């Protein structure tokens, strides 16, 4: 500033804001935010459990992801009952999160939903693969995608999931099924199943 001869800037006068989805007041020290939010997050979880038809694991996952805005995701599922369905039966993420991400967080690809919004592809790449058509259908309806765009999204998502280890998981699943068939045949008939 002095070397360049620039005038010093006035101190900002804008009003301070809290973190999005956080009940802690603005200007809370970072080391205290974790402790300060423990009670509000519990409160948010209890509110979701009492107000909406969600199980404890789903409520905790929604509050963990959205904080005090988890209520907005549940409102979507309350208005449209189909959004209550899980993205994958084994995991707590629901279709309302897909719609919320598209409408409020500018999600524009299935890979964005699977890797950033829900983390499903990191948790279970096979479940992410199986959920892809359902997510493409819903996002396509929300964003007005034509069939070409939907097909391209499926191909792009498959390529992404391959980079996350999908092919290895598919091979492992096939080998596990073959091993299970042999084990059952041995148990039932006292020998290996013939191919």
C-alpha positions as CSV (number, residue, x, y, z in Angstrom):
1,X,0.0,0.0,0.0
2,X,2.7,2.5,1.0
3,X,5.1,1.4,-1.8
4,X,2.4,1.7,-4.5
5,X,1.1,4.9,-3.0
6,X,-2.4,3.4,-2.6
7,X,-4.8,4.9,-0.1
8,X,-5.7,2.5,2.8
9,X,-9.0,0.8,2.6
10,X,-11.7,1.6,5.1
11,X,-12.6,-1.3,7.4
12,X,-15.5,-3.4,6.2
13,X,-18.8,-2.3,7.7
14,X,-21.0,-5.2,6.3
15,X,-23.1,-7.1,8.8
16,X,-21.5,-10.4,9.8
17,X,-23.3,-13.6,8.9
18,X,-23.3,-17.1,10.5
19,X,-22.2,-20.1,8.6
20,X,-24.9,-21.6,6.3
21,X,-26.9,-24.2,8.2
22,X,-25.3,-23.3,11.5
23,X,-27.1,-22.0,14.5
24,X,-24.0,-20.4,16.0
25,X,-23.9,-16.6,16.0
26,X,-21.5,-14.8,13.7
27,X,-17.9,-14.2,14.9
28,X,-17.8,-17.3,17.1
29,X,-14.2,-18.5,17.4
30,X,-13.5,-21.5,15.2
31,X,-12.4,-23.7,18.1
32,X,-15.7,-23.0,19.8
33,X,-18.0,-23.7,16.8
34,X,-17.8,-27.5,17.2
35,X,-18.9,-27.3,20.9
36,X,-21.4,-24.6,20.2
37,X,-23.1,-26.6,17.5
38,X,-23.3,-29.9,19.4
39,X,-26.6,-29.0,21.1
40,X,-28.2,-27.3,18.1
41,X,-27.4,-30.3,15.9
42,X,-29.0,-32.6,18.4
43,X,-32.0,-30.3,18.6
44,X,-32.3,-30.3,14.8
45,X,-32.1,-34.1,14.7
46,X,-34.8,-34.4,17.4
47,X,-37.0,-32.0,15.4
48,X,-36.7,-34.0,12.2
49,X,-37.5,-37.2,14.0
50,X,-40.7,-35.7,15.6
51,X,-41.8,-33.7,12.6
52,X,-41.1,-36.0,9.6
53,X,-41.2,-39.6,8.8
54,X,-37.5,-40.3,8.9
55,X,-35.4,-42.8,10.9
56,X,-32.7,-41.8,13.3
57,X,-29.8,-42.6,10.9
58,X,-31.4,-40.6,8.1
59,X,-32.1,-37.7,10.4
60,X,-28.5,-37.6,11.7
61,X,-27.2,-37.8,8.1
62,X,-29.4,-34.9,7.0
63,X,-28.4,-32.7,9.9
64,X,-24.8,-33.7,9.4
65,X,-25.0,-32.6,5.7
66,X,-27.4,-29.6,6.0
67,X,-27.3,-28.4,9.6
68,X,-30.4,-26.3,10.4
69,X,-31.4,-26.5,6.7
70,X,-32.2,-30.2,6.9
71,X,-35.7,-29.1,7.5
72,X,-35.9,-27.7,3.9
73,X,-34.9,-31.1,2.5
74,X,-37.5,-32.9,4.6
75,X,-40.1,-30.3,3.5
76,X,-39.5,-31.4,-0.2
77,X,-40.1,-35.0,0.8
78,X,-43.2,-34.0,2.8
79,X,-44.7,-32.3,-0.3
80,X,-43.8,-35.1,-2.7
81,X,-43.9,-38.5,-1.1
82,X,-41.7,-40.1,-3.8
83,X,-38.8,-38.0,-2.6
84,X,-38.8,-39.9,0.7
85,X,-37.4,-43.0,-1.1
86,X,-33.8,-43.8,-0.5
87,X,-31.3,-43.3,-3.3
88,X,-30.0,-46.8,-2.4
89,X,-31.7,-49.1,0.1
90,X,-28.6,-49.8,2.1
91,X,-27.7,-46.1,2.7
92,X,-29.5,-43.2,4.4
93,X,-29.5,-40.7,1.5
94,X,-32.9,-39.9,0.0
95,X,-34.2,-38.6,-3.3
96,X,-35.2,-35.2,-1.8
97,X,-31.4,-34.5,-1.4
98,X,-31.1,-34.8,-5.2
99,X,-33.9,-32.3,-5.8
100,X,-32.6,-30.0,-3.1
101,X,-29.1,-30.1,-4.7
102,X,-30.5,-29.3,-8.1
103,X,-32.8,-26.5,-7.0
104,X,-30.7,-24.9,-4.2
105,X,-27.1,-25.9,-4.7
106,X,-26.8,-25.8,-8.5
107,X,-25.9,-29.4,-8.9
108,X,-25.9,-30.2,-12.7
109,X,-24.5,-33.7,-13.0
110,X,-25.1,-37.1,-11.5
111,X,-21.4,-37.3,-10.6
112,X,-21.8,-34.2,-8.5
113,X,-24.7,-35.8,-6.6
114,X,-22.8,-39.1,-6.1
115,X,-19.4,-37.7,-5.2
116,X,-20.0,-34.3,-3.5
117,X,-23.6,-34.1,-2.3
118,X,-24.0,-37.6,-0.9
119,X,-20.6,-39.3,-1.1
120,X,-22.3,-42.5,-2.1
121,X,-19.7,-43.4,-4.7
122,X,-17.0,-43.2,-2.1
123,X,-19.0,-45.3,0.4
124,X,-20.4,-47.9,-2.1
125,X,-19.5,-47.6,-5.8
126,X,-21.8,-50.5,-6.7
127,X,-24.8,-48.9,-5.0
128,X,-23.9,-45.6,-6.8
129,X,-23.9,-47.5,-10.1
130,X,-27.3,-49.1,-9.4
131,X,-28.8,-45.7,-8.4
132,X,-27.6,-43.9,-11.5
133,X,-30.7,-44.4,-13.7
134,X,-33.0,-43.2,-10.8
135,X,-30.9,-40.1,-10.3
136,X,-30.7,-39.4,-14.0
137,X,-34.4,-39.7,-14.4
138,X,-35.1,-37.3,-11.5
139,X,-32.4,-34.7,-12.5
140,X,-33.6,-34.9,-16.1
141,X,-37.1,-34.1,-15.0
142,X,-35.9,-31.2,-12.8
143,X,-33.6,-29.8,-15.4
144,X,-35.6,-30.5,-18.6
145,X,-33.0,-32.9,-20.1
146,X,-33.9,-34.6,-23.4
147,X,-33.1,-38.3,-24.0
148,X,-29.7,-37.5,-25.6
149,X,-28.6,-35.6,-22.5
150,X,-29.9,-38.3,-20.2
151,X,-27.9,-41.0,-22.2
152,X,-24.8,-38.8,-22.1
153,X,-25.1,-38.4,-18.4
154,X,-25.4,-42.2,-17.9
155,X,-22.2,-42.7,-20.0
156,X,-20.3,-39.9,-18.2
157,X,-21.4,-41.2,-14.8
158,X,-20.3,-44.8,-15.7
159,X,-16.8,-43.5,-16.7
160,X,-16.6,-41.6,-13.4
161,X,-17.6,-44.7,-11.4
162,X,-15.1,-46.8,-13.3
163,X,-12.4,-44.4,-12.0
164,X,-13.8,-45.0,-8.5
165,X,-13.3,-48.8,-8.8
166,X,-16.6,-50.0,-10.2
167,X,-15.1,-52.6,-12.6
168,X,-13.1,-54.2,-9.7
169,X,-16.3,-54.2,-7.5
170,X,-18.3,-55.8,-10.3
171,X,-15.7,-58.6,-10.8
172,X,-15.5,-59.1,-7.0
173,X,-19.3,-59.4,-6.8
174,X,-19.5,-61.9,-9.7
175,X,-16.7,-64.0,-8.0
176,X,-18.6,-63.8,-4.6
177,X,-21.8,-65.0,-6.2
178,X,-20.0,-68.0,-7.9
179,X,-18.3,-68.9,-4.6
180,X,-21.7,-68.7,-2.8
181,X,-23.3,-71.0,-5.4
182,X,-20.5,-73.5,-4.9
183,X,-20.8,-73.3,-1.1
184,X,-24.6,-73.9,-1.3
185,X,-24.1,-76.8,-3.7
186,X,-21.5,-78.4,-1.5
187,X,-23.8,-78.0,1.6
188,X,-26.9,-79.2,-0.2
189,X,-25.5,-82.0,-2.3
190,X,-22.1,-82.8,-0.8
191,X,-20.1,-81.6,-3.8
192,X,-19.2,-78.7,-6.1
193,X,-21.7,-77.3,-8.5
194,X,-20.9,-78.3,-12.1
195,X,-20.6,-75.5,-14.6
